Amino acid sequence: MAFENVIIALIPLFIILAVFEAIMKGIAMWKCGRQNQIVWYIVIFIFNTAGILPLIYLLFFQSKKKKH
């Protein structure tokens, strides 16, 4: 009975994690596609990493636009 209560208590956490993953993946894939970074696009599409890989891409590997 206690195990079932733990699972029920974790459902909101899983929902939040899934929403975070979807948002991060969508933003990262959109930016990859706009910048023609096909390798990053494919890697982010294939691997589900709870939003960690898309976040790494967004913070460190997306090409920065130069301002004139």
CORQUILIN-V435156 format. One record per run of one state. SS is the DSSP state (2 for helix, 1 for strand, 0 for the rest). FROM is the first residue (numbers start at 1). LEN is the number of residues. If there is no record, write none. Layout:
SS	FROM	LEN
SS	FROM	LEN
This chain:
0	1	1
2	2	33
0	35	3
2	38	9
0	47	5
2	52	10
0	62	7
